[in-house]
Amino acid sequence: MALKQTSFMVAKTKFTKTVLLAFTALVPMFAPSQDQHATGNAAAKPDLPSQVLSAKIARPQPFYQFPANQEFHYSVEWRLFNAGTTTVRLDNVNGERHVITSADSIGAVALLYHVHDEFETFFNPQTNCSLSLTKHTEEGFRRVETKVRYDYATGKSILDENNLRAKSQKHQEDDIPSCVGDMISAVYYVASQTLEPGASLTFPINDGGKTAAIQAQVEARETLKLPSGTYKTIRVSAEALNGPQKGKGKLWVWYSDDDRRLPVQVRTRAFWGTLLFRLVSINSTPPAKK
């Protein structure tokens, strides 16, 4: 009996750690892009890798229609478990693109490990450059509030973090190129570009630390049947070229093959396993208050 209890506790501990790793990666649905009429990069800086200096953020293509005043609900599956839900709300505020994303563990996973994360980003609709990123993290007993501001005048990302449980604070500044995306805005940046199978795209992202270059491949067109309907899609894969995530995982986004370019399915693969995000429903929402 003692052996059975020990085996159960070991299995439970491994499962809990896997859930933690999965949900810390639950929201970041980054992806690719590169174009000739990008905003250009800042002068070369010693701590910006060559991959970052050669990556560029491009303006949105004329055909693209940002899906404002809509809310998207995704189921999250991990190894046959219905592990969580993700909600993404998009709107325009004072002329800026605004995205709020939340991730929650549910069911048996929530009993083992509580997760409630919220991410909020603002980015420029003319240039696709990120303006700010806010993170609210609840993972187990961890409670952290993070704010990131992108100061293009000084070429810095400015991070201020408040660990509510540890009662500690952190301030960090890092160099950025003259236009950078973040892990949330990147999904819609890619959607705003011309995507044809065989194309290769590269762009920089920064979430308040060192800037990473993301390379993506536009792989193929597919038809998907999801809880929210049947979609003709374009599949795009993405992975980091530098930084701590290089070689540690890969991500695929299926965009609707129309002018909306809705991310209808996302799959992330890392050493702990694979998560699958599937679009369940789309709701219209009132315009955000200005």
C-alpha positions in Angstrom: 0.0 0.0 0.0 2.8 2.4 0.9 4.4 1.7 -2.5 1.2 2.4 -4.3 0.7 5.7 -2.4 4.3 6.7 -3.2 3.9 5.9 -6.9 0.6 7.9 -6.9 2.3 11.0 -5.3 5.2 10.8 -7.7 2.8 10.6 -10.7 0.8 13.5 -9.2 3.9 15.6 -8.7 5.0 15.0 -12.3 1.6 15.8 -13.7 1.4 19.0 -11.6 4.8 20.2 -12.9 3.7 19.4 -16.4 0.5 21.4 -16.0 2.6 24.4 -14.6 4.9 24.3 -17.7 1.9 24.0 -20.0 0.1 26.9 -18.6 3.1 29.2 -18.4 3.2 28.6 -22.2 -0.6 28.7 -22.6 -1.1 32.2 -23.8 2.1 33.0 -25.9 0.8 32.3 -29.4 3.6 34.1 -31.2 4.3 33.8 -34.9 6.2 35.2 -37.9 6.8 38.0 -40.4 9.2 40.0 -42.6 8.7 42.6 -45.3 10.6 45.1 -47.4 8.6 48.2 -46.2 9.3 47.6 -42.6 10.0 50.4 -40.2 13.7 49.7 -40.1 16.0 48.8 -37.3 17.9 51.0 -34.8 21.7 51.4 -35.1 23.5 48.2 -34.2 23.9 47.6 -30.5 26.4 45.3 -28.8 23.8 43.2 -27.0 21.4 42.8 -29.9 22.2 39.5 -31.7 22.6 39.5 -35.5 19.4 37.6 -35.9 17.4 40.4 -34.1 19.1 43.1 -36.1 18.2 41.5 -39.4 14.6 40.8 -38.4 11.9 43.4 -39.2 8.4 44.4 -38.3 6.3 45.3 -41.4 3.2 47.4 -41.8 -0.1 45.6 -42.1 -1.2 44.8 -45.7 -4.2 46.7 -47.1 -6.4 43.7 -47.2 -6.2 42.9 -43.5 -9.2 43.5 -41.3 -8.4 43.5 -37.6 -11.3 41.7 -35.8 -12.2 44.5 -33.4 -15.1 44.2 -30.9 -15.0 40.4 -30.8 -14.2 37.8 -28.2 -12.7 34.4 -29.0 -13.0 31.3 -26.8 -10.6 28.4 -27.1 -10.5 25.0 -25.4 -7.1 23.7 -24.4 -6.3 20.0 -24.6 -3.3 18.2 -23.2 -3.0 14.4 -23.6 -6.8 13.8 -23.8 -7.3 16.1 -20.8 -9.5 19.2 -21.2 -6.9 21.2 -19.4 -8.1 24.8 -19.6 -9.7 27.6 -21.5 -8.3 30.7 -23.2 -10.3 33.8 -24.0 -9.1 36.6 -26.3 -10.8 39.9 -26.6 -9.9 42.4 -29.4 -10.9 46.1 -29.8 -9.5 49.5 -30.6 -8.8 52.1 -27.9 -7.8 55.7 -28.7 -6.6 54.6 -32.2 -4.5 51.7 -30.8 -5.0 48.0 -31.3 -5.9 46.4 -27.9 -5.8 42.7 -27.1 -6.7 41.1 -23.7 -5.9 37.3 -23.3 -6.7 35.2 -20.3 -5.9 31.5 -19.5 -7.5 29.4 -16.8 -7.0 25.8 -15.7 -10.2 23.9 -15.3 -11.5 20.5 -14.0 -9.0 18.0 -12.6 -6.1 20.2 -13.7 -7.4 23.2 -11.7 -7.7 21.0 -8.6 -4.1 20.0 -8.9 -2.8 23.5 -9.9 -4.6 26.8 -10.0 -3.8 29.0 -13.0 -5.3 32.3 -13.9 -3.1 34.4 -16.2 -4.1 37.6 -18.0 -2.1 39.4 -20.7 -2.9 42.8 -22.2 -1.2 44.5 -25.0 -1.5 47.7 -27.0 0.2 48.1 -30.4 0.2 50.7 -33.3 -2.2 49.8 -36.1 -0.1 51.7 -38.7 3.3 50.1 -37.9 2.5 46.9 -35.9 5.0 48.1 -33.2 4.1 47.1 -29.7 3.5 49.9 -27.2 3.0 48.2 -23.9 2.4 44.8 -22.4 0.9 43.9 -19.0 0.9 40.5 -17.3 -1.1 39.3 -14.3 0.1 35.9 -13.2 -1.6 33.5 -10.8 0.1 30.1 -10.8 -0.2 28.0 -7.6 0.7 30.4 -4.8 2.6 32.7 -7.1 1.2 36.2 -7.7 3.1 38.5 -10.0 2.2 41.8 -11.7 4.4 42.8 -14.6 4.3 45.9 -16.8 6.5 46.4 -19.9 6.7 49.7 -21.8 8.5 50.0 -25.2 10.3 53.3 -25.4 11.4 53.7 -29.0 12.9 57.2 -28.4 15.6 55.6 -26.2 15.6 52.1 -27.8 14.6 50.3 -24.6 12.0 47.9 -23.2 11.3 48.9 -19.6 10.0 46.2 -17.3 8.6 46.8 -13.8 7.6 43.6 -11.9 5.9 43.3 -8.5 6.0 39.8 -6.8 3.1 40.1 -4.5 3.8 36.9 -2.5 7.6 37.4 -2.2 7.0 41.1 -1.6 9.8 41.9 -4.0 10.2 44.3 -7.0 12.2 44.2 -10.2 13.2 46.9 -12.7 14.9 46.0 -15.9 15.8 47.8 -19.1 16.9 46.1 -22.3 17.8 47.3 -25.8 15.2 46.8 -28.6 15.3 47.6 -32.3 13.2 50.5 -33.7 10.1 48.3 -33.9 9.3 45.2 -31.9 6.4 42.9 -31.3 5.3 41.0 -28.2 4.0 37.5 -27.6 0.4 38.5 -28.0 0.5 41.2 -30.7 2.8 38.9 -32.8 -0.2 36.6 -33.6 -2.1 39.5 -35.2 1.0 40.9 -36.8 1.5 37.7 -38.8 -2.2 37.7 -39.7 -1.7 41.1 -41.2 0.9 39.9 -43.7 0.8 38.1 -47.0 1.0 34.4 -46.3 1.7 32.0 -49.2 2.9 28.4 -48.7 6.7 28.2 -48.9 7.3 31.8 -47.6 9.7 32.3 -44.8 9.2 35.2 -42.4 11.3 36.7 -39.5 10.5 39.3 -36.9 11.7 40.4 -33.4 9.6 40.1 -30.2 10.3 41.3 -26.6 8.3 40.5 -23.5 10.4 42.6 -21.1 13.8 40.9 -21.3 16.2 40.2 -24.1 14.8 40.5 -27.7 14.4 37.3 -29.7 14.0 36.8 -33.4 11.2 34.5 -34.5 11.4 32.6 -37.8 8.2 31.2 -39.3 7.4 29.1 -42.3 4.1 29.3 -44.1 3.5 25.6 -44.5 0.3 24.7 -46.3 -3.5 25.3 -46.7 -5.8 23.0 -44.8 -9.5 22.6 -44.0 -10.3 22.2 -40.3 -13.5 21.1 -38.6 -13.6 22.8 -35.2 -16.4 23.2 -32.5 -17.0 26.7 -33.9 -17.3 25.6 -37.5 -15.4 24.4 -40.6 -12.6 26.7 -41.8 -10.3 26.9 -44.8 -7.0 27.8 -43.2 -3.3 28.6 -43.7 -0.9 26.8 -41.4 2.1 28.7 -40.1 4.9 27.3 -37.9 7.2 29.4 -35.7 10.3 29.0 -33.5 12.9 31.1 -31.9 16.3 31.8 -33.6 18.0 33.0 -30.4 17.5 33.4 -26.7 16.5 30.9 -24.0 13.6 29.4 -26.1 15.9 28.5 -29.0 15.5 24.8 -29.8 13.1 24.2 -26.9 9.8 24.2 -28.7 7.8 25.0 -31.8 4.4 26.5 -32.4 1.8 26.2 -35.2 -1.0 28.6 -35.9 -3.9 27.9 -38.3 -5.3 31.2 -39.7 -8.6 31.4 -41.5 -7.9 31.8 -45.2 -9.8 35.1 -45.6 -9.2 38.8 -44.9 -9.9 38.4 -41.2 -7.1 35.8 -40.7 -8.6 34.5 -37.5 -6.3 32.2 -35.5 -8.7 29.3 -35.3 -6.3 26.7 -34.0 -2.9 26.7 -32.2 -0.6 23.9 -31.3 2.5 24.3 -29.1 5.1 21.6 -28.7 7.8 21.5 -26.0 9.7 18.9 -24.0 6.8 18.5 -21.6 4.3 17.7 -24.3 1.9 19.3 -26.7 -1.0 21.7 -26.1 -3.8 22.1 -28.6 -6.0 25.3 -28.7 -9.2 24.9 -30.6 -11.7 27.8 -31.3 -15.0 27.1 -29.6 -17.0 30.2 -30.2 -16.8 33.9 -31.3 -18.9 36.6 -29.6 -19.5 40.2 -30.6 -18.6 42.7 -27.8 -19.4 46.4 -27.3 -16.6 48.8 -28.2 -14.1 49.4 -25.5 -14.5 52.6 -23.4 -12.1 55.3 -24.4 
